[in-house]
Amino acid sequence: MRSLATFCLLLATPLFAQAPAPVDEAALLRRVEAHLDSLVAADAFSGVVLLAKNGQPVWERSYGFADRESRRPNTVETAFNLGSINKVFTRIAIQQLAAAGKLHLDSSLAAAWPDYPNADVARRITIRQMLGHRSGIQGDIFAAPPGKTRHDVRHNNDYLQLFVAQPLAFEPGTRQQYSNAGYVVLGMLVERLSGKDYYDYVRAHIYAPAGMDRTGAFSVDSLPANTALGYTGWAGARQRNTATLPGRGSAAGGGYSTAHDLMRFFQALRERRIASGPPPGGIGAAGGAFGINAAMEGALPGGYDLIVLANLDPPAANRVSGAIRGWIGARDD
């Protein structure tokens, strides 16, 4: 089943212009709390909100249930499906390999992957075009393999087989069109050039340096303890999203993390502990699908980092992050 939301990934360009007036933090936090209370009362939010300043939490709350059937509550340490936020980590991995001289961002995919299984596509697109969603690679990564179910999709190579034979949707570089498929290819490229499984690479080179020990691509049938299940549908009639999930997330999305791990990620970028990582102010990302919505933004006006994780359909998290951004004084350029 397809995603409900258009995923967004914005890197290297700040999402806001600094507001000159300082924020009354006490008033801000009262407003945030009242806003969340009203959404929770309407069953419009379930998850975690964390607002940090200069790398330290100033406000964090959990709401709703990680498992509605057993009444297991969400906590500030609950892990949530991030949706497309995982693309941030894939992009950093590619930039690390470029910095190490293992690929050139403006070279063709064929130069980095000579035996890519679609030679025409490989010779016509560049790595940079894939990073910027300008390559023309398209395909339904939300499908199931012939004769199988979505739960049988458990590795980037399984996703690749769903679209690799398709022609480009447009001439590379002529327009921008969001491409989950392109990020699956980038994840496979990380494997080929590093000699490591994609999941192992990002764990060793991104999660570990940041101390993100609750972050990973977990199998749908073996989720760690204190992981939120997703719920889709209208308030009062929500159902688990398990049937719509793949067996495991990909380089394009579907991994899990906690609010505290993502705060550690921002701090590691700030302290330059992640090779080739952008500054926190260069990151604003969101992801959403059935029973999944997450948003994070770093270095907002006043030195704030904002993380909102929800186990409901969009715009559960996006609604909250958008409101808080406005109250902080961030505005889109």
Contacts in CASP RR format, 6 or more apart in sequence:
PFRMAT RR
TARGET T0000
AUTHOR 0000-0000-0000
METHOD contacts of the structure
MODEL  1
MRSLATFCLLLATPLFAQAPAPVDEAALLRRVEAHLDSLVAADAFSGVVL
LAKNGQPVWERSYGFADRESRRPNTVETAFNLGSINKVFTRIAIQQLAAA
GKLHLDSSLAAAWPDYPNADVARRITIRQMLGHRSGIQGDIFAAPPGKTR
HDVRHNNDYLQLFVAQPLAFEPGTRQQYSNAGYVVLGMLVERLSGKDYYD
YVRAHIYAPAGMDRTGAFSVDSLPANTALGYTGWAGARQRNTATLPGRGS
AAGGGYSTAHDLMRFFQALRERRIASGPPPGGIGAAGGAFGINAAMEGAL
PGGYDLIVLANLDPPAANRVSGAIRGWIGARDD
1 142 0 8 1.000
1 150 0 8 1.000
1 243 0 8 1.000
1 244 0 8 1.000
1 290 0 8 1.000
2 140 0 8 1.000
2 142 0 8 1.000
3 142 0 8 1.000
3 288 0 8 1.000
3 289 0 8 1.000
3 290 0 8 1.000
4 232 0 8 1.000
4 288 0 8 1.000
4 289 0 8 1.000
4 290 0 8 1.000
4 291 0 8 1.000
4 313 0 8 1.000
4 314 0 8 1.000
5 286 0 8 1.000
5 287 0 8 1.000
5 288 0 8 1.000
5 289 0 8 1.000
5 293 0 8 1.000
5 314 0 8 1.000
5 315 0 8 1.000
5 318 0 8 1.000
6 178 0 8 1.000
7 83 0 8 1.000
7 84 0 8 1.000
7 87 0 8 1.000
7 178 0 8 1.000
7 180 0 8 1.000
7 286 0 8 1.000
7 287 0 8 1.000
7 288 0 8 1.000
8 84 0 8 1.000
8 284 0 8 1.000
8 285 0 8 1.000
8 286 0 8 1.000
8 287 0 8 1.000
9 84 0 8 1.000
9 85 0 8 1.000
9 87 0 8 1.000
9 88 0 8 1.000
9 91 0 8 1.000
9 284 0 8 1.000
9 285 0 8 1.000
10 282 0 8 1.000
10 283 0 8 1.000
10 284 0 8 1.000
10 285 0 8 1.000
11 88 0 8 1.000
11 91 0 8 1.000
11 278 0 8 1.000
11 282 0 8 1.000
11 283 0 8 1.000
11 284 0 8 1.000
11 285 0 8 1.000
12 278 0 8 1.000
12 282 0 8 1.000
13 282 0 8 1.000
13 333 0 8 1.000
14 281 0 8 1.000
14 282 0 8 1.000
14 299 0 8 1.000
14 333 0 8 1.000
15 282 0 8 1.000
15 284 0 8 1.000
15 297 0 8 1.000
15 330 0 8 1.000
15 332 0 8 1.000
15 333 0 8 1.000
16 300 0 8 1.000
16 301 0 8 1.000
16 325 0 8 1.000
16 329 0 8 1.000
16 330 0 8 1.000
16 331 0 8 1.000
16 332 0 8 1.000
16 333 0 8 1.000
17 330 0 8 1.000
17 331 0 8 1.000
17 333 0 8 1.000
18 301 0 8 1.000
19 301 0 8 1.000
19 328 0 8 1.000
19 329 0 8 1.000
19 330 0 8 1.000
19 331 0 8 1.000
22 302 0 8 1.000
23 301 0 8 1.000
23 302 0 8 1.000
23 327 0 8 1.000
23 328 0 8 1.000
23 329 0 8 1.000
25 53 0 8 1.000
25 58 0 8 1.000
28 327 0 8 1.000
28 328 0 8 1.000
29 51 0 8 1.000
29 58 0 8 1.000
29 59 0 8 1.000
31 327 0 8 1.000
32 49 0 8 1.000
32 51 0 8 1.000
32 59 0 8 1.000
32 323 0 8 1.000
32 324 0 8 1.000
32 327 0 8 1.000
33 59 0 8 1.000
33 61 0 8 1.000
35 320 0 8 1.000
35 323 0 8 1.000
36 45 0 8 1.000
36 49 0 8 1.000
36 61 0 8 1.000
36 63 0 8 1.000
36 320 0 8 1.000
39 45 0 8 1.000
39 316 0 8 1.000
39 319 0 8 1.000
39 320 0 8 1.000
40 46 0 8 1.000
40 63 0 8 1.000
40 64 0 8 1.000
42 235 0 8 1.000
43 235 0 8 1.000
43 236 0 8 1.000
43 238 0 8 1.000
44 235 0 8 1.000
44 312 0 8 1.000
44 316 0 8 1.000
44 319 0 8 1.000
45 63 0 8 1.000
45 64 0 8 1.000
45 310 0 8 1.000
45 312 0 8 1.000
45 316 0 8 1.000
45 317 0 8 1.000
45 319 0 8 1.000
45 320 0 8 1.000
46 63 0 8 1.000
46 64 0 8 1.000
46 65 0 8 1.000
46 74 0 8 1.000
46 231 0 8 1.000
46 310 0 8 1.000
46 311 0 8 1.000
46 312 0 8 1.000
46 316 0 8 1.000
47 62 0 8 1.000
47 63 0 8 1.000
47 64 0 8 1.000
47 74 0 8 1.000
47 78 0 8 1.000
47 80 0 8 1.000
47 228 0 8 1.000
47 309 0 8 1.000
47 310 0 8 1.000
47 311 0 8 1.000
47 312 0 8 1.000
47 316 0 8 1.000
47 317 0 8 1.000
48 60 0 8 1.000
48 61 0 8 1.000
48 62 0 8 1.000
48 63 0 8 1.000
48 74 0 8 1.000
48 75 0 8 1.000
48 76 0 8 1.000
48 78 0 8 1.000
48 80 0 8 1.000
48 258 0 8 1.000
48 259 0 8 1.000
48 307 0 8 1.000
48 308 0 8 1.000
48 309 0 8 1.000
49 59 0 8 1.000
49 60 0 8 1.000
49 61 0 8 1.000
49 63 0 8 1.000
49 259 0 8 1.000
49 307 0 8 1.000
49 308 0 8 1.000
49 309 0 8 1.000
49 320 0 8 1.000
49 324 0 8 1.000
50 57 0 8 1.000
50 59 0 8 1.000
50 60 0 8 1.000
50 76 0 8 1.000
50 259 0 8 1.000
50 260 0 8 1.000
50 262 0 8 1.000
50 263 0 8 1.000
50 306 0 8 1.000
50 307 0 8 1.000
50 308 0 8 1.000
51 57 0 8 1.000
51 58 0 8 1.000
51 59 0 8 1.000
51 60 0 8 1.000
51 304 0 8 1.000
51 305 0 8 1.000
51 306 0 8 1.000
51 307 0 8 1.000
51 324 0 8 1.000
52 58 0 8 1.000
52 263 0 8 1.000
52 266 0 8 1.000
52 304 0 8 1.000
52 305 0 8 1.000
52 306 0 8 1.000
52 307 0 8 1.000
53 302 0 8 1.000
53 303 0 8 1.000
53 304 0 8 1.000
53 305 0 8 1.000
54 303 0 8 1.000
55 263 0 8 1.000
55 266 0 8 1.000
55 267 0 8 1.000
55 270 0 8 1.000
55 305 0 8 1.000
57 263 0 8 1.000
58 304 0 8 1.000
60 76 0 8 1.000
60 259 0 8 1.000
61 76 0 8 1.000
62 73 0 8 1.000
62 74 0 8 1.000
62 75 0 8 1.000
62 76 0 8 1.000
62 78 0 8 1.000
63 74 0 8 1.000
64 73 0 8 1.000
64 74 0 8 1.000
65 71 0 8 1.000
65 72 0 8 1.000
65 73 0 8 1.000
65 74 0 8 1.000
66 72 0 8 1.000
66 73 0 8 1.000
66 74 0 8 1.000
66 75 0 8 1.000
66 78 0 8 1.000
66 226 0 8 1.000
66 227 0 8 1.000
66 228 0 8 1.000
66 229 0 8 1.000
66 311 0 8 1.000
67 228 0 8 1.000
67 229 0 8 1.000
68 229 0 8 1.000
68 231 0 8 1.000
68 238 0 8 1.000
74 228 0 8 1.000
74 311 0 8 1.000
75 226 0 8 1.000
76 258 0 8 1.000
76 259 0 8 1.000
76 260 0 8 1.000
77 214 0 8 1.000
77 226 0 8 1.000
77 258 0 8 1.000
77 260 0 8 1.000
78 226 0 8 1.000
78 227 0 8 1.000
78 228 0 8 1.000
78 258 0 8 1.000
78 309 0 8 1.000
79 214 0 8 1.000
79 215 0 8 1.000
79 218 0 8 1.000
79 224 0 8 1.000
79 226 0 8 1.000
79 227 0 8 1.000
79 228 0 8 1.000
79 256 0 8 1.000
79 257 0 8 1.000
79 258 0 8 1.000
80 227 0 8 1.000
80 228 0 8 1.000
80 256 0 8 1.000
80 257 0 8 1.000
80 258 0 8 1.000
80 292 0 8 1.000
80 294 0 8 1.000
80 309 0 8 1.000
80 310 0 8 1.000
80 311 0 8 1.000
81 228 0 8 1.000
81 230 0 8 1.000
81 245 0 8 1.000
81 254 0 8 1.000
81 255 0 8 1.000
81 256 0 8 1.000
81 289 0 8 1.000
81 291 0 8 1.000
81 292 0 8 1.000
81 294 0 8 1.000
81 311 0 8 1.000
82 253 0 8 1.000
82 254 0 8 1.000
82 255 0 8 1.000
82 256 0 8 1.000
82 257 0 8 1.000
82 287 0 8 1.000
82 292 0 8 1.000
82 294 0 8 1.000
82 309 0 8 1.000
83 253 0 8 1.000
83 254 0 8 1.000
83 255 0 8 1.000
83 287 0 8 1.000
83 288 0 8 1.000
83 289 0 8 1.000
83 292 0 8 1.000
83 294 0 8 1.000
84 180 0 8 1.000
84 252 0 8 1.000
84 253 0 8 1.000
84 254 0 8 1.000
84 285 0 8 1.000
84 286 0 8 1.000
84 287 0 8 1.000
84 288 0 8 1.000
85 253 0 8 1.000
85 257 0 8 1.000
85 285 0 8 1.000
85 286 0 8 1.000
85 287 0 8 1.000
85 294 0 8 1.000
85 296 0 8 1.000
86 217 0 8 1.000
86 249 0 8 1.000
86 250 0 8 1.000
86 251 0 8 1.000
86 252 0 8 1.000
86 253 0 8 1.000
86 254 0 8 1.000
86 255 0 8 1.000
87 183 0 8 1.000
87 251 0 8 1.000
87 252 0 8 1.000
87 253 0 8 1.000
87 285 0 8 1.000
88 283 0 8 1.000
88 285 0 8 1.000
89 202 0 8 1.000
89 206 0 8 1.000
89 207 0 8 1.000
90 183 0 8 1.000
90 186 0 8 1.000
90 187 0 8 1.000
90 190 0 8 1.000
90 202 0 8 1.000
90 251 0 8 1.000
90 252 0 8 1.000
91 131 0 8 1.000
91 186 0 8 1.000
92 206 0 8 1.000
92 274 0 8 1.000
92 276 0 8 1.000
92 277 0 8 1.000
92 278 0 8 1.000
93 186 0 8 1.000
93 187 0 8 1.000
93 190 0 8 1.000
93 194 0 8 1.000
93 198 0 8 1.000
93 201 0 8 1.000
93 202 0 8 1.000
93 205 0 8 1.000
93 206 0 8 1.000
94 103 0 8 1.000
94 105 0 8 1.000
94 127 0 8 1.000
94 131 0 8 1.000
94 186 0 8 1.000
94 187 0 8 1.000
94 189 0 8 1.000
94 190 0 8 1.000
95 276 0 8 1.000
95 277 0 8 1.000
96 205 0 8 1.000
96 275 0 8 1.000
96 276 0 8 1.000
97 103 0 8 1.000
97 189 0 8 1.000
97 190 0 8 1.000
97 193 0 8 1.000
97 194 0 8 1.000
98 104 0 8 1.000
98 105 0 8 1.000
98 127 0 8 1.000
98 276 0 8 1.000
99 275 0 8 1.000
99 276 0 8 1.000
102 193 0 8 1.000
102 194 0 8 1.000
103 111 0 8 1.000
103 112 0 8 1.000
103 127 0 8 1.000
103 189 0 8 1.000
103 193 0 8 1.000
104 111 0 8 1.000
104 112 0 8 1.000
104 127 0 8 1.000
105 126 0 8 1.000
105 127 0 8 1.000
105 128 0 8 1.000
105 131 0 8 1.000
106 126 0 8 1.000
106 127 0 8 1.000
106 128 0 8 1.000
107 126 0 8 1.000
107 127 0 8 1.000
108 122 0 8 1.000
108 123 0 8 1.000
108 124 0 8 1.000
108 125 0 8 1.000
108 126 0 8 1.000
109 116 0 8 1.000
109 121 0 8 1.000
109 122 0 8 1.000
109 123 0 8 1.000
109 125 0 8 1.000
109 126 0 8 1.000
109 127 0 8 1.000
109 130 0 8 1.000
109 185 0 8 1.000
109 189 0 8 1.000
110 116 0 8 1.000
110 119 0 8 1.000
110 122 0 8 1.000
110 123 0 8 1.000
112 127 0 8 1.000
112 189 0 8 1.000
112 192 0 8 1.000
112 193 0 8 1.000
113 122 0 8 1.000
113 188 0 8 1.000
113 189 0 8 1.000
113 192 0 8 1.000
116 122 0 8 1.000
116 185 0 8 1.000
117 160 0 8 1.000
117 164 0 8 1.000
117 165 0 8 1.000
118 164 0 8 1.000
118 165 0 8 1.000
118 166 0 8 1.000
120 167 0 8 1.000
121 137 0 8 1.000
121 167 0 8 1.000
121 168 0 8 1.000
124 168 0 8 1.000
124 172 0 8 1.000
125 135 0 8 1.000
125 136 0 8 1.000
125 137 0 8 1.000
125 168 0 8 1.000
125 172 0 8 1.000
126 135 0 8 1.000
126 172 0 8 1.000
127 186 0 8 1.000
127 189 0 8 1.000
129 135 0 8 1.000
129 136 0 8 1.000
129 172 0 8 1.000
129 173 0 8 1.000
130 137 0 8 1.000
130 179 0 8 1.000
130 182 0 8 1.000
130 183 0 8 1.000
130 185 0 8 1.000
130 186 0 8 1.000
131 186 0 8 1.000
132 176 0 8 1.000
133 176 0 8 1.000
133 177 0 8 1.000
133 178 0 8 1.000
133 179 0 8 1.000
133 182 0 8 1.000
134 172 0 8 1.000
134 173 0 8 1.000
134 174 0 8 1.000
134 175 0 8 1.000
134 176 0 8 1.000
134 177 0 8 1.000
135 168 0 8 1.000
135 172 0 8 1.000
135 173 0 8 1.000
135 179 0 8 1.000
135 182 0 8 1.000
136 168 0 8 1.000
136 169 0 8 1.000
136 170 0 8 1.000
136 171 0 8 1.000
136 172 0 8 1.000
136 173 0 8 1.000
136 177 0 8 1.000
136 179 0 8 1.000
137 163 0 8 1.000
137 168 0 8 1.000
137 169 0 8 1.000
137 179 0 8 1.000
137 181 0 8 1.000
137 182 0 8 1.000
137 185 0 8 1.000
138 163 0 8 1.000
138 166 0 8 1.000
138 168 0 8 1.000
138 169 0 8 1.000
138 177 0 8 1.000
138 179 0 8 1.000
138 181 0 8 1.000
139 162 0 8 1.000
139 163 0 8 1.000
139 166 0 8 1.000
139 180 0 8 1.000
139 181 0 8 1.000
140 162 0 8 1.000
140 163 0 8 1.000
141 159 0 8 1.000
141 162 0 8 1.000
141 163 0 8 1.000
141 180 0 8 1.000
141 181 0 8 1.000
141 184 0 8 1.000
141 250 0 8 1.000
141 252 0 8 1.000
142 150 0 8 1.000
142 244 0 8 1.000
143 150 0 8 1.000
143 162 0 8 1.000
144 150 0 8 1.000
144 152 0 8 1.000
144 153 0 8 1.000
145 152 0 8 1.000
145 153 0 8 1.000
145 158 0 8 1.000
145 161 0 8 1.000
145 162 0 8 1.000
150 243 0 8 1.000
150 244 0 8 1.000
150 245 0 8 1.000
150 246 0 8 1.000
150 247 0 8 1.000
151 220 0 8 1.000
151 221 0 8 1.000
151 245 0 8 1.000
151 246 0 8 1.000
151 247 0 8 1.000
152 158 0 8 1.000
152 247 0 8 1.000
153 159 0 8 1.000
153 162 0 8 1.000
153 246 0 8 1.000
153 247 0 8 1.000
153 248 0 8 1.000
154 219 0 8 1.000
154 246 0 8 1.000
154 247 0 8 1.000
154 248 0 8 1.000
155 248 0 8 1.000
155 250 0 8 1.000
156 184 0 8 1.000
156 187 0 8 1.000
156 188 0 8 1.000
156 191 0 8 1.000
156 198 0 8 1.000
156 250 0 8 1.000
156 251 0 8 1.000
157 188 0 8 1.000
159 181 0 8 1.000
159 184 0 8 1.000
159 246 0 8 1.000
159 250 0 8 1.000
159 252 0 8 1.000
160 184 0 8 1.000
160 185 0 8 1.000
160 188 0 8 1.000
163 181 0 8 1.000
163 184 0 8 1.000
169 177 0 8 1.000
170 177 0 8 1.000
180 250 0 8 1.000
180 252 0 8 1.000
180 253 0 8 1.000
181 252 0 8 1.000
182 252 0 8 1.000
183 250 0 8 1.000
183 251 0 8 1.000
183 252 0 8 1.000
183 253 0 8 1.000
184 250 0 8 1.000
184 251 0 8 1.000
184 252 0 8 1.000
186 251 0 8 1.000
187 198 0 8 1.000
187 250 0 8 1.000
187 251 0 8 1.000
188 198 0 8 1.000
188 251 0 8 1.000
190 196 0 8 1.000
190 198 0 8 1.000
190 201 0 8 1.000
190 202 0 8 1.000
190 251 0 8 1.000
191 197 0 8 1.000
191 198 0 8 1.000
191 201 0 8 1.000
194 201 0 8 1.000
196 204 0 8 1.000
198 251 0 8 1.000
199 216 0 8 1.000
199 217 0 8 1.000
203 216 0 8 1.000
205 274 0 8 1.000
205 275 0 8 1.000
206 212 0 8 1.000
206 265 0 8 1.000
206 274 0 8 1.000
207 213 0 8 1.000
207 215 0 8 1.000
207 216 0 8 1.000
207 261 0 8 1.000
209 268 0 8 1.000
209 273 0 8 1.000
209 274 0 8 1.000
209 275 0 8 1.000
210 261 0 8 1.000
210 264 0 8 1.000
210 265 0 8 1.000
210 267 0 8 1.000
210 268 0 8 1.000
210 273 0 8 1.000
210 274 0 8 1.000
211 261 0 8 1.000
211 264 0 8 1.000
211 268 0 8 1.000
212 257 0 8 1.000
212 261 0 8 1.000
212 262 0 8 1.000
212 264 0 8 1.000
212 265 0 8 1.000
213 261 0 8 1.000
214 224 0 8 1.000
214 256 0 8 1.000
214 257 0 8 1.000
214 258 0 8 1.000
214 260 0 8 1.000
214 261 0 8 1.000
215 255 0 8 1.000
215 256 0 8 1.000
215 257 0 8 1.000
215 258 0 8 1.000
215 261 0 8 1.000
216 255 0 8 1.000
216 256 0 8 1.000
216 257 0 8 1.000
217 248 0 8 1.000
217 249 0 8 1.000
217 250 0 8 1.000
217 254 0 8 1.000
217 255 0 8 1.000
217 256 0 8 1.000
218 224 0 8 1.000
218 227 0 8 1.000
218 248 0 8 1.000
218 255 0 8 1.000
218 256 0 8 1.000
219 247 0 8 1.000
219 248 0 8 1.000
220 242 0 8 1.000
220 245 0 8 1.000
220 246 0 8 1.000
220 247 0 8 1.000
220 248 0 8 1.000
221 247 0 8 1.000
223 229 0 8 1.000
223 256 0 8 1.000
227 256 0 8 1.000
228 309 0 8 1.000
228 311 0 8 1.000
229 240 0 8 1.000
229 241 0 8 1.000
229 242 0 8 1.000
229 311 0 8 1.000
230 240 0 8 1.000
230 241 0 8 1.000
230 242 0 8 1.000
230 290 0 8 1.000
230 291 0 8 1.000
230 292 0 8 1.000
230 311 0 8 1.000
230 312 0 8 1.000
231 238 0 8 1.000
231 239 0 8 1.000
231 240 0 8 1.000
231 241 0 8 1.000
231 291 0 8 1.000
231 311 0 8 1.000
231 312 0 8 1.000
232 238 0 8 1.000
232 239 0 8 1.000
232 240 0 8 1.000
232 241 0 8 1.000
232 244 0 8 1.000
232 290 0 8 1.000
232 291 0 8 1.000
232 312 0 8 1.000
232 313 0 8 1.000
233 239 0 8 1.000
233 291 0 8 1.000
233 313 0 8 1.000
238 312 0 8 1.000
241 289 0 8 1.000
241 290 0 8 1.000
241 291 0 8 1.000
241 292 0 8 1.000
244 289 0 8 1.000
244 290 0 8 1.000
246 254 0 8 1.000
249 255 0 8 1.000
254 292 0 8 1.000
257 309 0 8 1.000
258 309 0 8 1.000
259 307 0 8 1.000
259 309 0 8 1.000
262 296 0 8 1.000
262 307 0 8 1.000
263 305 0 8 1.000
263 307 0 8 1.000
265 274 0 8 1.000
266 280 0 8 1.000
266 283 0 8 1.000
266 296 0 8 1.000
266 298 0 8 1.000
266 299 0 8 1.000
266 305 0 8 1.000
268 274 0 8 1.000
269 277 0 8 1.000
269 278 0 8 1.000
269 279 0 8 1.000
269 280 0 8 1.000
269 283 0 8 1.000
270 279 0 8 1.000
270 280 0 8 1.000
270 299 0 8 1.000
279 299 0 8 1.000
280 298 0 8 1.000
280 299 0 8 1.000
280 305 0 8 1.000
281 297 0 8 1.000
281 298 0 8 1.000
281 299 0 8 1.000
281 300 0 8 1.000
282 298 0 8 1.000
282 299 0 8 1.000
283 296 0 8 1.000
283 297 0 8 1.000
283 298 0 8 1.000
284 295 0 8 1.000
284 296 0 8 1.000
284 297 0 8 1.000
284 298 0 8 1.000
285 295 0 8 1.000
285 296 0 8 1.000
285 297 0 8 1.000
286 293 0 8 1.000
286 294 0 8 1.000
286 295 0 8 1.000
286 296 0 8 1.000
286 317 0 8 1.000
286 318 0 8 1.000
286 321 0 8 1.000
287 293 0 8 1.000
287 294 0 8 1.000
287 295 0 8 1.000
287 314 0 8 1.000
288 294 0 8 1.000
288 313 0 8 1.000
288 314 0 8 1.000
288 317 0 8 1.000
289 314 0 8 1.000
290 313 0 8 1.000
291 311 0 8 1.000
291 312 0 8 1.000
291 313 0 8 1.000
292 310 0 8 1.000
292 311 0 8 1.000
292 313 0 8 1.000
292 314 0 8 1.000
293 310 0 8 1.000
293 312 0 8 1.000
293 313 0 8 1.000
293 314 0 8 1.000
293 315 0 8 1.000
293 316 0 8 1.000
293 317 0 8 1.000
293 318 0 8 1.000
294 308 0 8 1.000
294 309 0 8 1.000
294 310 0 8 1.000
294 317 0 8 1.000
295 306 0 8 1.000
295 307 0 8 1.000
295 308 0 8 1.000
295 317 0 8 1.000
295 318 0 8 1.000
295 320 0 8 1.000
295 321 0 8 1.000
295 322 0 8 1.000
296 305 0 8 1.000
296 306 0 8 1.000
296 307 0 8 1.000
296 308 0 8 1.000
296 321 0 8 1.000
297 305 0 8 1.000
297 306 0 8 1.000
297 321 0 8 1.000
297 325 0 8 1.000
297 330 0 8 1.000
298 304 0 8 1.000
298 305 0 8 1.000
298 306 0 8 1.000
299 305 0 8 1.000
300 306 0 8 1.000
300 325 0 8 1.000
300 328 0 8 1.000
300 329 0 8 1.000
300 330 0 8 1.000
301 328 0 8 1.000
301 329 0 8 1.000
301 330 0 8 1.000
302 328 0 8 1.000
304 328 0 8 1.000
306 321 0 8 1.000
306 324 0 8 1.000
306 325 0 8 1.000
306 328 0 8 1.000
308 317 0 8 1.000
308 318 0 8 1.000
308 320 0 8 1.000
308 321 0 8 1.000
308 324 0 8 1.000
309 317 0 8 1.000
310 316 0 8 1.000
310 317 0 8 1.000
310 320 0 8 1.000
325 331 0 8 1.000
END
